[in-house]
Amino acid sequence: MFRYSSIKDYHNALQNGQTTCVEAVRFYVDAIAARPGLNAYLEVFAQEALAKAAELDAHRASGATMGKLHGVVVGIKDVICYKGHAVSAGSKILENFTSVYNATAVEKLLEQEAIIIGRQNCDEFAMGSSSENSAFGPVKNALDETRVPGGSSGGSAVSVQAGLAMVSLGSDTGGSVRQPADFCGVVGLKPSYGRISRYGLIAYASSFDQIGIFAQSVEDAALVLEVISGKDNFDSTVSQQEVPAFSNLGPAKKYKIAYFKQALEHPGLDPEIRTAVQGLIEQLRSQGVQVDPIEFNLLDQVVPTYYVLTTAEASSNLSRFDGVRYGHRTSIQDVDLNQLYKASRTEGFGKEVQRRILLGTFVLSSGYFDAYFTKAQQVRRILWNKANEVFAGYDLLISPTVPAPAFKLGEKSDDQVAMFLADIYTVFANLVGIPAISIPLFQHSNGMPFGLQLMSSHFQESDLLQFSAQLMAGKPSQSVK
């Protein structure tokens, strides 16, 4: 019987003849079919995946060198383009759209012989913190189907959580990889802005969006990051830096760690999460690790700043979906162009997307631009300076990933402020473009998992991954810089 533990062990089993790519794909196709109620996948590419697996098995049998992701079964969030396959961003407005090209991240997966098994459900246009906003129904948490899996990349997180894929690609605009990773008890990595090309990622907020990775282990996430990172002529914002060998996590290093004092003192933080994070801090200190509190007086400003700027960018990005060139077009007849736009967009976009477009249009409007958008940009610069100040003296910044564990389906649907505040600890990394990861270290008394968030300086994913792997192994660094 096929079992999965890590990419490394899977590759060893393939080389030793203990399993095959075909057997692996059949296992995941059956696993997905066995749990349709999770609604994690919008489409499964079963026959195509099996054909690719057979091709890889024959390729390996011929003695050819295996790619870094040879036979690795990957799911992709329904905002990432895969040539010849539907991509809808969880929205009726793109329900029948087929991608005409591959996202660069997908292209790199395929070059290293990964098998893409399907596209995964998500909040519409990646707007949400619960995966309840999809036009195709909510995703459910595999540990408790009465609870949300987090969002917006809920289907991608649940797929790894429930064993419906080895790894998944999601997107993270304000926590959309880390928050569902926390709720589902898996690893969720958001790299630095520009580490991975955004070409082929349907845009929500272009200066925030980043493709991220879900995995069962830090080691798997590191290997996938190594494969999909790097230069791309199709994305002018991607970094030109050489990609480190992220998968070589190396020996223990000395780290100086900081945490925002106000983050652990915030009244909205669940007491059990506060106690768990404080306990970890004390454990690290007892092992000789320097962990210092630092002041951060802008914690309550990060969420408003994030939502002003992202909705403004969304208002601009989503203007292209008008029912004229592609996407949903209203069936109403005898209307002028403005009425066509209005009817098509009203029918095609869900309520949350409409809300954010309207908010973004408002903050960009004459008379309000300086009061909201310009002010938010100024705060973003202050936050950038704060990040540089922190990482001038410390290697890592730790915090809770979320203020509370996974909540019930429908519990916050009518309270948008409460939903927005679920992002209070994750949006900082997107505002300043630094890498961040959520690792599953804890369990709440209600039985649900929750994690720890770690952040590092720009393009210092190696430090982030190395220390995360140490924590996951229960072996934190023993010494101080």
Summary of the structure (lengths in Angstrom):
residues: 481
radius of gyration: 21.6
end to end distance: 47.1
largest distance: 74.0
contacts: 1814
relative contact order: 0.13
helix: 41%
strand: 15%
